[in-house]
C-alpha cells in the first residue's frame, strides 16, 4: 500500500471514529470498521500496535488502562518541550513495532492512539503524529495537535511557547482521558444534584491542575454539572470531607432570588453528595477534600 493510500485509509478511519456512538470505544466496535468493502479492525487484541497487512507504518497504538488512583504510564512522560513521549516497545529500536512507528514518522502519517479508560474501554486520541525518535531514550515524541506538529525549535527557546505546548498536551490527552474516566465512575451524573446529561457535566478537579496532588486521576475528580462546578470553583459551594455534606456560603444563603438560586444552590445546603462512584478506589480522596474544604472555609 502506498503512503497516499495509507493516508486515505487513515482519514476514513478517523472520520468513522468521529461518528462513534459515545466518547469511549471497545475492541468489538473497533473491529467493525470497513474500508473499500473490507473489514479492517482498528485495534490488535494481542499487540499494543495495529499495523494491517500490506501496510508498513503503524495505524494505531494502544495504552492499557490504569486503575483509579495510579498514574498512567504516559502521565509523567511529557518532555521539557511540552510534547508527549511514547516509550518504545522493549529496548530494541529494531523491534518490528518500533520499526512500524518509525515508518509512520518518516512518512508523516497520522496515527490513532487508544488510551485505556476502564477495563476494555478506550478513549481514541487522533490524529497523532510522530515528530521525533530518540533511540537512546527509547522513545518517540508525539504531536497531539497541529500546532505541536509544526513545533518550532527556534520558538521553543521561549518558555511561554513550551508552556503553550504543554497546555495543548494536557487538553488533548490528559484532560480528555480524565473526563471520560470521571464520567464512567459517576455514570455521567452530577455528584451534587444527580443531573444525568453528559453535555451539561464537567469533570471537576478537587485539587486544581498544576498544584501538588492536582493530578488528573479519578480520586482527584468529581463529576459536576456546569452550575455546581462553577459554584465549587468560586467557593460558593463546599464539600465537608467528614460526611460528604454540601455547604453553601452564607451570603448566598441570605440572598433572595429565582428558582435557580433556591433549588440549585440554597436547597443543597446540608445535603450529602447525591452521586458517588460504586468502586471504592474511585471515591473522592479524603486528604484532597480536606485541603479543598479548608480553602472553601477561608473564603
Ligand atoms: Zn449539579
Boltz pocket constraint, residues with backbone or C-beta under 6 A from the ligand:
constraints:
  - pocket:
      binder: B
      contacts: [[A, 190], [A, 191], [A, 192], [A, 193], [A, 194], [A, 195], [A, 224], [A, 225], [A, 226], [A, 227], [A, 228]]
      max_distance: 6.0
